[in-house]
Amino acid sequence: MKKHWFNCKVSYMKPDSEGSDVKKTEQFVLDAYTYTEAETRMVEVLEAEGIRPFEITQITKTNLIEVIRFAECDKWFRVKIALTTVDESKGVEKEANQYLLVSAADVRDAFDKVATHMNAVHVGYLIPSIVYQKISEVFPLEEWTPVTQSVLNEEASEIDETSDELSLNQS
């Protein structure tokens, strides 16, 4: 199975500067194998972040092939890359579009970062578009592990100890 990037829209109530609750909708991006796993991970993330109550209003599979994060940047840009390949049997150039999500300070910074990344790959390419995305946060699986996992493991071991005692008492 192939891992995909999912865009998750979440609505929740957040207090504003005056103390009254305001409905807020934010977008998050995370990677998962299925929609179900994406929803489960999104729930874990929201609960770990202390966002309650919430409603996941939309989960959409994206066509992103890679997410490139830079710690100093918090704005996200969707970069369309047109890769140029040559079909030697027909003698024709082909273009294949791919999309990256990159964190950058602005459009120019995003262009420079993607150009540096693509130059390391040594493939012919063009960058036809860079679009700002209103994404609150990106949660790659390898960078984020829920705090609740260690708590769940501790609770599971306590339950095992309790179940042993129960089985001894029943015999």
N, C-alpha and C positions, 0 to 999 in steps of 0.2 A: 504494500500500500504506500501511496505517496502522501507526504505531508503538504498541506495547503495553508495559505494565509487567509484568515477570516476577518471581516470587518464586523464588529458588534456595536450596535447602537443601544444605549442604556439610558433610561429615564429614571430620575430620582428627585427627591425633594432635598433642597439645600438651603440653609439659612443665608439670607443676604446681609448686607452691612447694617440694616436696621433691625435684624432679628426675625423678620417674617420669612416663612418658608416659600421658596420659589421653585417651580418645576424646572429642572435642568436636564438637557439631553446631551450626552457626550458620545464620541466614537472611540473605540479601542480596537487595536489590531492584535491578533494572536495567531499562533500556528497550531494546527491540530490535524488529525487524520480524517475526522468526520465532523458533521454538524453537531452531533450529540456530545462528542468530546470537547468541541469548541464551547458549547453552552455550559458544560460542567466546569471547564477551566475558568470561564468568565464569571460564573457564580463564585468559585473559590477566590478569584482575584477581588471581586467586589466585597465579599465578606472579610477577607484579610485586610482590605483597605478601610473597612469600617463604614462602607456605604450601605445604608439600610433605611427604609425599604427601597427596593429598586425593581425595575421591570426591564427585562431584555426585550426590546421592541423589534429588533431585526438582527439576523445573522446572515451575512452574505459572503460566499466564497469569492475571493479576489483572484485576479490573474497576475499577482505579484510573484516574481521568481526569487527575489532576494530582498532582505531588509538590511540596510547598512546604518548602524547607529554610531553617533559620535557623542560622547558624554557631555561635551560643552554646549550642545545644541538641543533645543526643545521644540523646534518647528519641523514639521514633516512635509516632504515634497515627493510627489509621484513623478518619476522620470520615465519617459518613453524612450527606449533605445531601439533604433533600427539597425539590426545587424546585417551586414552585406556578405553574402556568400556567392560563390560561382559554381554553377552546375556545369562541370567540365564536359559531360557527355553532350549537352545541348549548346554549350558555349554562351549561357545566359546568366546574368547576375540576378540573384533573388534577394529580397529583403524580408526579414522575419522580425516582427516587433516583440519586444520584451519590456516588462515594467519592473522598476525598482522603487523601493520606498527608502528615502534617505533623510536623515536628520541634518539640518543645516541652518545657518543664521538667516540666509536669504536665497533668492533664486541663483544669483551668481555663485555663491558658496556651494550650493547644491550641484551646479554645473561643474565647478572645479573638482569637487569630490568624486563625482561620477566619472569624469574624464580621467582622473588619476587611477581610479579603480579599473576602468576599462582599458587603459593603456597597459596595465599590468597583465591583462588577459591576452593581448596581442591579436585582436580581431578587428576587422574593419567595422566601423559603426558611425552612426549619426545620432544626435540627440534632437529629435523634432519637437519635443515639448517637455516642459517642467511645470507642474501645477501644484500650488499650495494645497495641502489637505488639512482640514480641521480635525486632527486626531489628538486626543488627550494623552494617550500613552500606548506603547507597543510592548507586548509581553511575549517574547520568544520563549519557548519551552525550556531551552538550555540555560536561560538567564534568570528564570523565575521559578522558585519552588515555594509553595505555600507554607506559611508558618504552621498551619493546621496539620500538616502531615506528621510532624514530630509529636504533636499532641494526640493525633489519632493513633499512632503507634503505641504511645504510653497507655492510652485508654484500652487498646486492644489487649495489651499484656495484663492489665488489671482485670479485664473481663475473663481472660483465660484462667487466671488465678481463682477468680470467683466461681467459674464454671467447674473447676476441679473440686472445690469445696462442696458445691451443690451435688455433684455426682457422688461424692463420698457420703454425703448425708442421706441420699436417696437409697443407697444400698443397704 
